[in-house]
Amino acid sequence: MLKKITTTVSLLICMTFLAVNAWGFDLQDGKYEITSKIDIQGMPMQTPPVTITQCLTQQDPVPNQSTGDQQCKIIEMKTEGKTVTWKIECTQQGQKMQSTGKMVYYGNHFEGTTHTSMGPRSGNMTITTVVSGKRIGPCQ
């Protein structure tokens, strides 16, 4: 179950990057180290941070890693200066999810937080994800 939740949250983060690119937000091309720390309300244990490296470009900020059974749509997106806020709704295997978030970009690094609520089959869970990324070099 935790793996499914982690995958779902990762997909929402990927959608966020895709949405930011669609809105024309400037992102410095390069290889990024991206760390996500997931906190699930009511879980007795903390999940360890997940760190990946990913080549991000303005044309391809994150490859689409969504599964075929996940349907997501951007409900609201706002860019003010270097800050992007959003609201996304998804349905996966009959499960409803809503995610709101805020990401702040500083040229070659970024940080942000998402808050995701999952529907009744998951016990009406609330998940907070803190994301940070830093450019570690050129894409290879």
C-alpha positions as CSV (number, residue, x, y, z in Angstrom):
1,M,0.0,0.0,0.0
2,L,2.8,2.4,0.9
3,K,4.5,1.7,-2.4
4,K,1.2,2.5,-4.3
5,I,0.9,5.8,-2.3
6,T,4.5,6.8,-3.0
7,T,4.0,6.0,-6.7
8,T,0.8,8.1,-6.8
9,V,2.5,11.1,-5.1
10,S,5.4,10.8,-7.5
11,L,3.1,10.9,-10.4
12,L,1.4,14.0,-9.1
13,I,4.8,15.7,-8.7
14,C,5.6,14.7,-12.3
15,M,2.3,16.2,-13.5
16,T,3.2,19.4,-11.6
17,F,6.5,19.7,-13.6
18,L,4.6,19.1,-16.8
19,A,2.0,21.7,-16.0
20,V,4.7,24.2,-15.0
21,N,6.3,23.7,-18.4
22,A,3.0,24.1,-20.2
23,W,2.6,27.5,-18.5
24,G,6.0,28.6,-19.8
25,F,7.8,28.7,-16.5
26,D,11.5,29.1,-17.1
27,L,13.7,26.1,-15.9
28,Q,17.4,25.9,-16.3
29,D,18.3,22.9,-18.3
30,G,20.4,20.2,-16.7
31,K,20.6,17.2,-14.5
32,Y,18.8,17.6,-11.2
33,E,18.9,15.8,-7.9
34,I,15.3,15.7,-6.7
35,T,14.4,14.7,-3.2
36,S,10.9,14.0,-1.9
37,K,10.0,13.5,1.7
38,I,6.5,12.0,2.2
39,D,4.6,12.4,5.5
40,I,1.4,10.4,5.8
41,Q,-1.0,11.7,8.5
42,G,-1.7,9.0,11.1
43,M,1.2,6.7,10.0
44,P,3.2,5.6,13.0
45,M,6.5,5.4,11.0
46,Q,8.2,8.0,8.8
47,T,8.9,7.1,5.3
48,P,12.5,7.7,4.2
49,P,13.2,10.5,1.7
50,V,13.3,9.4,-1.9
51,T,16.0,10.9,-4.1
52,I,16.3,10.6,-7.9
53,T,18.4,12.2,-10.5
54,Q,16.6,13.5,-13.6
55,C,17.5,15.5,-16.7
56,L,15.1,18.4,-16.8
57,T,14.8,20.8,-19.8
58,Q,12.3,23.4,-20.7
59,Q,11.0,21.2,-23.5
60,D,10.9,18.0,-21.4
61,P,10.9,18.8,-17.6
62,V,10.0,15.3,-16.6
63,P,9.1,12.2,-18.7
64,N,5.5,11.2,-18.4
65,Q,5.6,8.3,-15.9
66,S,1.9,8.0,-15.4
67,T,0.2,4.7,-15.5
68,G,-2.5,4.0,-18.0
69,D,-5.3,3.9,-15.4
70,Q,-4.6,7.2,-13.9
71,Q,-6.6,10.2,-15.1
72,C,-5.5,13.6,-13.8
73,K,-6.5,17.1,-14.7
74,I,-5.2,20.5,-13.7
75,I,-8.0,22.4,-12.0
76,E,-6.1,25.6,-11.2
77,M,-2.5,26.9,-11.9
78,K,-1.1,30.3,-11.1
79,T,2.4,31.7,-11.6
80,E,3.5,34.8,-9.7
81,G,7.2,35.7,-10.1
82,K,9.2,32.6,-9.3
83,T,6.3,30.8,-7.5
84,V,3.9,28.4,-9.0
85,T,0.8,27.2,-7.2
86,W,-1.7,24.5,-8.4
87,K,-4.6,22.2,-7.8
88,I,-4.8,18.8,-9.5
89,E,-7.5,16.2,-9.3
90,C,-6.9,12.5,-10.2
91,T,-8.8,9.3,-10.4
92,Q,-6.9,6.0,-10.3
93,Q,-8.7,2.6,-10.0
94,G,-11.8,4.4,-8.8
95,Q,-9.9,6.3,-6.1
96,K,-10.2,10.1,-6.0
97,M,-7.2,12.3,-5.2
98,Q,-6.8,16.0,-4.9
99,S,-3.5,17.7,-4.7
100,T,-2.6,21.3,-4.0
101,G,0.9,22.7,-4.0
102,K,3.4,25.4,-4.2
103,M,6.8,25.4,-5.9
104,V,9.4,28.2,-5.8
105,Y,12.2,28.3,-8.4
106,Y,15.6,29.9,-7.8
107,G,17.3,29.4,-11.2
108,N,19.2,26.2,-10.6
109,H,17.2,24.8,-7.7
110,F,13.7,24.7,-6.4
111,E,11.6,23.7,-3.4
112,G,8.0,23.2,-2.6
113,T,5.3,21.3,-0.8
114,T,2.2,19.4,-2.0
115,H,-0.8,18.4,0.1
116,T,-2.7,15.3,-1.3
117,S,-6.0,14.0,0.0
118,M,-7.0,10.5,-1.0
119,G,-10.6,9.1,-1.0
120,P,-12.5,6.6,1.0
121,R,-10.8,3.4,-0.1
122,S,-7.6,4.7,1.3
123,G,-9.2,5.7,4.6
124,N,-9.4,9.4,3.6
125,M,-5.6,9.9,3.9
126,T,-3.8,13.2,3.9
127,I,-0.2,13.2,2.5
128,T,2.2,16.1,2.7
129,T,5.2,15.9,0.4
130,V,8.2,18.2,0.6
131,V,10.2,18.4,-2.6
132,S,13.5,20.0,-3.3
133,G,15.7,19.8,-6.4
134,K,19.1,21.2,-7.3
135,R,21.0,21.2,-10.6
136,I,24.0,19.0,-10.3
137,G,25.4,19.4,-13.9
138,P,24.6,19.1,-17.5
139,C,22.5,16.4,-19.0
140,Q,24.5,13.5,-20.4
